[in-house]
Amino acid sequence: MNWLRKLRGLLLPAPSPNPTPAALPASPRPPESVLRQELLLQLPAQFGKVRVVPGATHLDLEPYGLTLEWQVLDQARHAPTPERSAIVMLTLGFRLSHPQFFPTGIVECLAGIGTDDTDAIRKGVNNFCQGLLALVLDGLDGHHQPALNIVDATGQVQWHPLTGLVQVQGSWSARIDDVDEQHYFELLRPHLRDQLMPQPFHWLKLYASRQPDGEFIGECHWNNEPWDEGLQLLAQDTQHWPDPGTFAGWKQYLLFRHCGSGDTQLPFL
């Protein structure tokens, strides 16, 4: 799965835990085996319409025609200390593809953090399901937010945007009621038209974080490719976040479904 290995540098987790002199032993089960099992448990539990068909190295998600691949990219293990419990951080990679709508795949790379492999993977899989996968299924089901529609010069609707769940870190966690899931869509809206080429779907991954010293660390990927203009807008926006001097992070996916070409082809409406 070389498509995931090149993404190691894209993962931007919260600050790492303090180093410890001893590493936590690995699970007796290979992490990728644990990851596969956790996907088989969580996917049907979280999405009642999804029927999971296991393959040798992938899962097919019916009736959506999606294929899901996965890989554990990296591992960091820290033994317990008197001040805290054991910490395991696994870098998990996923690729979600569809032969017509996402032929090259939507690639996600995230951190699962827990007290052991199973705990870390369980949290990472839930992050993937609630973030990217839920949004993609909504798009394939034909859902959209009419107030966000993107129109042409004549007022005709061209694109149906959907905003995914905002997943927060740090000081944003205490301000969850202030989080507006449409904030970054509206910030980027004036710059989207040049990105929206004719095809059934586009997707945008956003990650913005502000370190306690004010440094910005972020990620803005349009159809898996870096979008520098969008990244600059994210960096400018974090300068106005509340609670300066604290760590804060914001992650979200946006999906854009083409009006007309997509609606008549989606088999799930």
N, C-alpha and C positions, 0 to 999 in steps of 0.2 A: 504494500500500500504506500508507494512513494508519494502519492498525492497528499498524504498527511505528514510525512516526515519533514518536509520542507516548511511546515508550519510551527515548528518548535518555538521559534522566536516571536510568534504572534500572541502567545499566552501572556496575559498581564494580570496576575493574581494580586491579592492584597499583600502587604509586606510579609516576608517570610518569618516564621517563628524563630526565636533565638536558637542558635546552634547548641547541640548537646554532645557530650563526649562519646555517647554510645548510640548506635543506630538501632531502630526497632526491627526485629526479625520480620522477614517477609511471610505472607500467608502461605500455608501449605498448598493451597490451590493457586494456580497461575492467575494473575489479575485479569487477564483477558477472558478466562473461563468464568470468573466471578461477574465480569461485565456482561457477558452474553446472558448469563442466567438472570441477572438483574433486569436486563432489557425484556426478557421473556416474561418476567413477573409484572413489571411496571406498565408496559405498553398496553396490554388489554385491560389492566386495572384502571388506568387513567383515561383511556379512550375506548368507550364501549363499542363504537362502530368499527374499530380496527380489528381485523383478523390477521394474526401473525403467522406467517408460513416460514419455518426455519430452513435455511440453506446451510451449506458447509461453512461458508465464510461470511454470510450475510443473512438478513431477515427481509422477507417481502411483506409489505404492509398492504393488505387488501381490504376493501375494494379500490384503494387509491392508486394502485400501480406503482407505489414507491418501493425503492430498495434502500435498506439501511446497512451500512458497513461501519465498523468501529475498530479502534486500536488504542491500547495503552501506550502513550508516547514516552512518558518519563515517570520516575518514581522518586520521592523524597520521604525518608522515614526518620522520625525523631523520637527517641525513647522518652519515657516519662521522667520528670524531675519533681522535686518536692513542691515546686510552684505550679505545675500543670500536668495534665494527662498526656499520654502518648499522642503524637500527631503524625498522620500519614497524608501526604499530598500526592495524588496521582493526576497526571496530565492526560486527559481523555480526548480522543479525536473521533469525530463522526462525519460520515458523508451520506447525505440524503439525496437520492437521484430519482429521476423519472425520465423515461425515454423521450417524451415529447416536451414536457414543461421544464425539466431541469436535467438536460442530457449530460452536462459536465459535473453535476452534483453541487449541492450546497454544503460547504465544508464548515464545520464548527469545531473549535478547540477550546476546552475549558478545564478548570481545576476542580477535582473532587477532594474535599478535605474532611477527614474524620479521625476517629481513634484507631481504626484498623482498615484493611483493604475493603472489606464489605461495607463498612460505614461510609468511607470516602466515595466508593463507587455508587452506593445507593443515593447519596446526595448529588453526585455529578449527573447521574441518569435523570433524577428529578429536575435538575436545572435544565438539562437538554429538552425534556418533555414539556415543561412549562414555558420555556422560552421559544426555541426555534420550531420544534415539532408542532406544538399547538397552533402556532401562527400559520404554518404551511397547510395544515389540515383545514383551518378556517378558510384559507384562500381557495383550496381545492373544493370545498363545500359551497363556494360561491358567496361567502359572507364578505361584506365590505362596510365602510363607514361613509355614507353619502356626503356628509359635511366636509369630508377631506378630498372629494373627487377633484381630479386635475382636468381642466377643460382647455380646449383650443381657443383661438381668437374668435371663433363664431359661437362660443358657448357650448359646443358639443363635448360631452364627457369622453376623455381619452383614456384615463387611468383610474382604477379603483384602488386607493391605498388602504393598507391595514397596518395598524400599529400593534406590535407585540408587547408582552408583559415587560415592564421595567423591573430589572433585577438590580438591587442596590447593595452597596457596601458602606461600611464606616458610618460617618455621621448622617448620611442619608437614611440609614435604618431607623433613626429616631425621628425622622421627619417624613415618614411614609405618606402622611396625609397631604403633604405639600408636593408630592410627585405627580406630575402631569404627563401621562403617557403620550400626549400629542406634542409635547414641547419641542422635541428635536425634529419631528416632522415639519412643524411650522417654521422652525429656524432654517431648515434646509430647503423648504419648498421653493423659494425663488431660484435655487441653483439646480433643481432637479431636471428641468426640461431637456437640457443638453445630454443628460444621462439616459433618458428614457427612449431607447431605440425600439422600433417595432419588434416585439416578440411577446409570447404569452405572459411571462413573468419576469420581474427583476426583484432582487433582494438586497438589503443593505444592513450590514452589521455595524453597530456603534458601541464603542467602549470609551468612556471618558473617566479619568480619575485625577484627583488633586492630592498630592502628597502633603504632609504637614508643613513642609517648607515652601509650599506653593507650586512645586514642579508639576507640570502636566505630563501624564502618561496616558496614551490613548490609542485607539484603533478605529479606522473607518474603512470598511471594505465593501465595494460595490460589486456584486456578482463575483465574490472571492478576490477581487483585485483592489489594491490600495487606491483610495480616492483622496488625494492630497487636499483638495479644496475643502471637502467636508471635514477632514481632520483639523484643519486650521480653524474652522468655525467652532468645532467642539472645544478646542484649546481656548479660544477667546471666551466661550461661554462659561467655562469653569472658573474664570476670574471673578465672576459675579455670584458664585455659589455662596450660600450661608455658611456660618461656622468656620471662618478662616483659621488656619493653624491646626486643622484636623484632617485626617485622611477621609476621603469620600470617593465613592465609585458609582457609576451608572452604566448599565449594559442593556441593550435593547436591539431587537431585529425589527425592520420594516419590510413589508412586502407590497409589491405593486402589480396588480393584475390588469392586463390590457383589456379595455372595453371593446366588446364585439368579437374579436378573434378568440379570446379565452372563454367567454360566456357560453358560446354555442358548442364548444368542444368539451367542456367539463362534464364528465359522466355522472356527477354526484348530485346535481341540482334537483 
